[in-house]
Amino acid sequence: MTLSLLNRRTLCGLSFCALAWLGLAQAAIAQDAPRVKFVTNAGEFVVEVYPDKAPKTADNFLQYVRDKHYDGTIFHRVIGNFMVQGGGYDQRYIERRTRPPVEHEGREALAKGGPRNTVGTLAMARTNVPNSATAQFFINVVDNGFLDPSPQQPGYTVFGKVISGMETITKIKSVQTGFGGPFPSDVPRTPIVIQSATVL
């Protein structure tokens, strides 16, 4: 056996080991992604959160979960061909107090390979001001590419995804809506209440 053949075999072996290690590392990262279980009066669902893509946004969301901010809040904005939004108001439409807004990370998350605003993804709701997101979130129920960050617009920061219980989201998006509290439309006629949100 020649030296060059030995070198090639050694190189191939090292390459295989490196690829295997990379695969295991990526799997470990995926397994380590925090998960949050939501229990609502319409059913349960679990989201996976990606601190490696949007660290400030993910940490902000998880802290609200740990603080029990979402318990007792409602999905106050439901648009069946768009998204479902919640986390800001209780059943009496009283707005929950929040911490200061979190820095917008839309473009940064996308640059790190983060998900776009596709079906089942979790993103932060905000005003027209990019750095205005606090606690409210939404779940895309269709592909909403126009919400993605681009050089022309900041877009909306996607920081997680529903990994189980999407049938609950389908049920929520299908409810009848109308006016409610300070909102003229898109409010579920029967309140959809987040009974608990827990980090798993």
TORKOL-4160 file (C-alpha; in steps of 0.2 Angstrom, whole numbers, padded with zeros to 4 digits, m for minus):
200
<pt num="1" X="0000" Y="0000" Z="0000"/>
<pt num="2" X="0007" Y="0017" Z="m0005"/>
<pt num="3" X="0009" Y="0032" Z="0006"/>
<pt num="4" X="m0003" Y="0042" Z="m0004"/>
<pt num="5" X="m0016" Y="0029" Z="m0003"/>
<pt num="6" X="m0014" Y="0029" Z="0016"/>
<pt num="7" X="m0015" Y="0048" Z="0016"/>
<pt num="8" X="m0031" Y="0047" Z="0006"/>
<pt num="9" X="m0039" Y="0034" Z="0017"/>
<pt num="10" X="m0034" Y="0044" Z="0032"/>
<pt num="11" X="m0041" Y="0060" Z="0025"/>
<pt num="12" X="m0057" Y="0051" Z="0020"/>
<pt num="13" X="m0059" Y="0044" Z="0038"/>
<pt num="14" X="m0056" Y="0061" Z="0046"/>
<pt num="15" X="m0068" Y="0069" Z="0034"/>
<pt num="16" X="m0081" Y="0056" Z="0039"/>
<pt num="17" X="m0078" Y="0059" Z="0057"/>
<pt num="18" X="m0079" Y="0078" Z="0055"/>
<pt num="19" X="m0096" Y="0076" Z="0046"/>
<pt num="20" X="m0103" Y="0064" Z="0059"/>
<pt num="21" X="m0097" Y="0076" Z="0073"/>
<pt num="22" X="m0106" Y="0090" Z="0064"/>
<pt num="23" X="m0122" Y="0081" Z="0062"/>
<pt num="24" X="m0122" Y="0076" Z="0081"/>
<pt num="25" X="m0118" Y="0094" Z="0086"/>
<pt num="26" X="m0132" Y="0100" Z="0075"/>
<pt num="27" X="m0144" Y="0087" Z="0082"/>
<pt num="28" X="m0139" Y="0092" Z="0100"/>
<pt num="29" X="m0142" Y="0110" Z="0096"/>
<pt num="30" X="m0159" Y="0106" Z="0089"/>
<pt num="31" X="m0163" Y="0095" Z="0105"/>
<pt num="32" X="m0157" Y="0109" Z="0116"/>
<pt num="33" X="m0169" Y="0122" Z="0108"/>
<pt num="34" X="m0181" Y="0127" Z="0122"/>
<pt num="35" X="m0199" Y="0122" Z="0121"/>
<pt num="36" X="m0215" Y="0130" Z="0128"/>
<pt num="37" X="m0231" Y="0121" Z="0130"/>
<pt num="38" X="m0247" Y="0132" Z="0129"/>
<pt num="39" X="m0263" Y="0125" Z="0136"/>
<pt num="40" X="m0279" Y="0135" Z="0130"/>
<pt num="41" X="m0297" Y="0132" Z="0131"/>
<pt num="42" X="m0296" Y="0126" Z="0112"/>
<pt num="43" X="m0283" Y="0113" Z="0115"/>
<pt num="44" X="m0264" Y="0112" Z="0117"/>
<pt num="45" X="m0249" Y="0116" Z="0107"/>
<pt num="46" X="m0230" Y="0116" Z="0109"/>
<pt num="47" X="m0218" Y="0129" Z="0101"/>
<pt num="48" X="m0199" Y="0127" Z="0099"/>
<pt num="49" X="m0189" Y="0143" Z="0102"/>
<pt num="50" X="m0173" Y="0147" Z="0093"/>
<pt num="51" X="m0161" Y="0158" Z="0104"/>
<pt num="52" X="m0147" Y="0154" Z="0092"/>
<pt num="53" X="m0156" Y="0164" Z="0078"/>
<pt num="54" X="m0164" Y="0178" Z="0088"/>
<pt num="55" X="m0156" Y="0178" Z="0106"/>
<pt num="56" X="m0164" Y="0194" Z="0113"/>
<pt num="57" X="m0181" Y="0190" Z="0106"/>
<pt num="58" X="m0181" Y="0172" Z="0112"/>
<pt num="59" X="m0175" Y="0177" Z="0129"/>
<pt num="60" X="m0188" Y="0190" Z="0131"/>
<pt num="61" X="m0202" Y="0178" Z="0126"/>
<pt num="62" X="m0195" Y="0165" Z="0138"/>
<pt num="63" X="m0194" Y="0177" Z="0152"/>
<pt num="64" X="m0212" Y="0182" Z="0150"/>
<pt num="65" X="m0217" Y="0163" Z="0150"/>
<pt num="66" X="m0207" Y="0161" Z="0166"/>
<pt num="67" X="m0216" Y="0176" Z="0174"/>
<pt num="68" X="m0233" Y="0168" Z="0169"/>
<pt num="69" X="m0237" Y="0184" Z="0159"/>
<pt num="70" X="m0247" Y="0174" Z="0146"/>
<pt num="71" X="m0257" Y="0164" Z="0159"/>
<pt num="72" X="m0275" Y="0171" Z="0157"/>
<pt num="73" X="m0272" Y="0181" Z="0141"/>
<pt num="74" X="m0282" Y="0179" Z="0125"/>
<pt num="75" X="m0280" Y="0177" Z="0107"/>
<pt num="76" X="m0287" Y="0194" Z="0103"/>
<pt num="77" X="m0284" Y="0195" Z="0085"/>
<pt num="78" X="m0288" Y="0180" Z="0073"/>
<pt num="79" X="m0288" Y="0181" Z="0054"/>
<pt num="80" X="m0290" Y="0164" Z="0046"/>
<pt num="81" X="m0280" Y="0168" Z="0031"/>
<pt num="82" X="m0266" Y="0177" Z="0040"/>
<pt num="83" X="m0262" Y="0174" Z="0058"/>
<pt num="84" X="m0267" Y="0172" Z="0076"/>
<pt num="85" X="m0261" Y="0185" Z="0088"/>
<pt num="86" X="m0261" Y="0185" Z="0107"/>
<pt num="87" X="m0252" Y="0188" Z="0123"/>
<pt num="88" X="m0257" Y="0205" Z="0127"/>
<pt num="89" X="m0274" Y="0206" Z="0135"/>
<pt num="90" X="m0285" Y="0197" Z="0147"/>
<pt num="91" X="m0303" Y="0192" Z="0145"/>
<pt num="92" X="m0309" Y="0209" Z="0150"/>
<pt num="93" X="m0297" Y="0217" Z="0137"/>
<pt num="94" X="m0286" Y="0225" Z="0150"/>
<pt num="95" X="m0269" Y="0226" Z="0143"/>
<pt num="96" X="m0255" Y="0217" Z="0153"/>
<pt num="97" X="m0240" Y="0227" Z="0159"/>
<pt num="98" X="m0224" Y="0223" Z="0150"/>
<pt num="99" X="m0206" Y="0226" Z="0151"/>
<pt num="100" X="m0197" Y="0239" Z="0139"/>
<pt num="101" X="m0197" Y="0234" Z="0121"/>
<pt num="102" X="m0185" Y="0221" Z="0114"/>
<pt num="103" X="m0173" Y="0226" Z="0100"/>
<pt num="104" X="m0178" Y="0220" Z="0083"/>
<pt num="105" X="m0168" Y="0206" Z="0076"/>
<pt num="106" X="m0177" Y="0202" Z="0060"/>
<pt num="107" X="m0163" Y="0204" Z="0048"/>
<pt num="108" X="m0150" Y="0196" Z="0060"/>
<pt num="109" X="m0161" Y="0181" Z="0063"/>
<pt num="110" X="m0164" Y="0178" Z="0044"/>
<pt num="111" X="m0145" Y="0180" Z="0041"/>
<pt num="112" X="m0141" Y="0166" Z="0053"/>
<pt num="113" X="m0153" Y="0154" Z="0044"/>
<pt num="114" X="m0168" Y="0157" Z="0054"/>
<pt num="115" X="m0185" Y="0153" Z="0048"/>
<pt num="116" X="m0196" Y="0165" Z="0037"/>
<pt num="117" X="m0214" Y="0169" Z="0041"/>
<pt num="118" X="m0221" Y="0152" Z="0035"/>
<pt num="119" X="m0235" Y="0142" Z="0041"/>
<pt num="120" X="m0233" Y="0138" Z="0060"/>
<pt num="121" X="m0219" Y="0150" Z="0063"/>
<pt num="122" X="m0219" Y="0161" Z="0079"/>
<pt num="123" X="m0215" Y="0179" Z="0077"/>
<pt num="124" X="m0216" Y="0195" Z="0088"/>
<pt num="125" X="m0230" Y="0207" Z="0085"/>
<pt num="126" X="m0226" Y="0225" Z="0085"/>
<pt num="127" X="m0231" Y="0243" Z="0080"/>
<pt num="128" X="m0225" Y="0251" Z="0064"/>
<pt num="129" X="m0209" Y="0255" Z="0074"/>
<pt num="130" X="m0197" Y="0241" Z="0072"/>
<pt num="131" X="m0190" Y="0241" Z="0090"/>
<pt num="132" X="m0207" Y="0241" Z="0099"/>
<pt num="133" X="m0211" Y="0222" Z="0102"/>
<pt num="134" X="m0214" Y="0218" Z="0120"/>
<pt num="135" X="m0224" Y="0202" Z="0124"/>
<pt num="136" X="m0237" Y="0200" Z="0110"/>
<pt num="137" X="m0234" Y="0186" Z="0098"/>
<pt num="138" X="m0242" Y="0179" Z="0083"/>
<pt num="139" X="m0242" Y="0162" Z="0074"/>
<pt num="140" X="m0243" Y="0162" Z="0055"/>
<pt num="141" X="m0257" Y="0151" Z="0048"/>
<pt num="142" X="m0252" Y="0154" Z="0030"/>
<pt num="143" X="m0235" Y="0158" Z="0022"/>
<pt num="144" X="m0234" Y="0177" Z="0024"/>
<pt num="145" X="m0218" Y="0181" Z="0014"/>
<pt num="146" X="m0222" Y="0199" Z="0014"/>
<pt num="147" X="m0218" Y="0200" Z="0033"/>
<pt num="148" X="m0201" Y="0194" Z="0030"/>
<pt num="149" X="m0186" Y="0206" Z="0033"/>
<pt num="150" X="m0178" Y="0213" Z="0018"/>
<pt num="151" X="m0166" Y="0227" Z="0013"/>
<pt num="152" X="m0181" Y="0238" Z="0010"/>
<pt num="153" X="m0191" Y="0233" Z="0026"/>
<pt num="154" X="m0187" Y="0227" Z="0044"/>
<pt num="155" X="m0201" Y="0214" Z="0043"/>
<pt num="156" X="m0206" Y="0204" Z="0058"/>
<pt num="157" X="m0194" Y="0193" Z="0069"/>
<pt num="158" X="m0197" Y="0175" Z="0068"/>
<pt num="159" X="m0190" Y="0166" Z="0083"/>
<pt num="160" X="m0199" Y="0149" Z="0084"/>
<pt num="161" X="m0211" Y="0137" Z="0077"/>
<pt num="162" X="m0226" Y="0126" Z="0082"/>
<pt num="163" X="m0219" Y="0108" Z="0083"/>
<pt num="164" X="m0235" Y="0099" Z="0089"/>
<pt num="165" X="m0253" Y="0104" Z="0091"/>
<pt num="166" X="m0255" Y="0113" Z="0075"/>
<pt num="167" X="m0273" Y="0106" Z="0075"/>
<pt num="168" X="m0276" Y="0118" Z="0089"/>
<pt num="169" X="m0270" Y="0133" Z="0079"/>
<pt num="170" X="m0281" Y="0127" Z="0065"/>
<pt num="171" X="m0296" Y="0127" Z="0077"/>
<pt num="172" X="m0292" Y="0144" Z="0083"/>
<pt num="173" X="m0290" Y="0152" Z="0066"/>
<pt num="174" X="m0307" Y="0145" Z="0061"/>
<pt num="175" X="m0317" Y="0153" Z="0075"/>
<pt num="176" X="m0330" Y="0166" Z="0072"/>
<pt num="177" X="m0324" Y="0184" Z="0075"/>
<pt num="178" X="m0331" Y="0201" Z="0077"/>
<pt num="179" X="m0329" Y="0216" Z="0088"/>
<pt num="180" X="m0323" Y="0215" Z="0106"/>
<pt num="181" X="m0316" Y="0227" Z="0118"/>
<pt num="182" X="m0307" Y="0241" Z="0110"/>
<pt num="183" X="m0305" Y="0231" Z="0093"/>
<pt num="184" X="m0318" Y="0234" Z="0079"/>
<pt num="185" X="m0315" Y="0217" Z="0071"/>
<pt num="186" X="m0305" Y="0200" Z="0071"/>
<pt num="187" X="m0309" Y="0196" Z="0090"/>
<pt num="188" X="m0315" Y="0178" Z="0093"/>
<pt num="189" X="m0334" Y="0179" Z="0098"/>
<pt num="190" X="m0330" Y="0165" Z="0111"/>
<pt num="191" X="m0314" Y="0170" Z="0120"/>
<pt num="192" X="m0298" Y="0159" Z="0116"/>
<pt num="193" X="m0289" Y="0159" Z="0133"/>
<pt num="194" X="m0271" Y="0154" Z="0136"/>
<pt num="195" X="m0274" Y="0145" Z="0152"/>
<pt num="196" X="m0255" Y="0142" Z="0155"/>
<pt num="197" X="m0238" Y="0143" Z="0146"/>
<pt num="198" X="m0224" Y="0133" Z="0153"/>
<pt num="199" X="m0206" Y="0130" Z="0148"/>
<pt num="200" X="m0204" Y="0111" Z="0146"/>
